[in-house]
Amino acid sequence: STPKPSSAASDVYKRQLEGLGAQDARVVNVRGRGMMLAFDFEGQGQGADVLALRNRLLEHGVIVRTGGRNPATVKLTPPLSISQQEIQAFMQTLQGVCRSL
């Protein structure tokens, strides 16, 4: 069976995203359950900004989904087998990409 991340790991992951929002005012409305999280990336031209974020993450090998009711929404759906090290690597990549935009 597939190992499930602990609730502590998902709490840390969500807190790190919220912390990114404290550093970058464009990252808002962090929400979700377990490892399936979302946030809104609200820049000047919402649609273009979120697409730039998605495309830059893809250049780093990170696949995220975007859109929904709010075109600025970024959806994070990592595999359940994701490790703490992979979460940390993702967060570092996300922070770097946000800084570069």
PyMOL commands that set and color helices and strands:
alter all, ss='L'
color gray80, all
select helices_A, chain A and resi 7-23+46-59+84-100
alter helices_A, ss='H'
color red, helices_A
select strands_A, chain A and resi 27-33+36-41+65-66+73-76
alter strands_A, ss='S'
color yellow, strands_A
deselect
rebuild
show_as cartoon
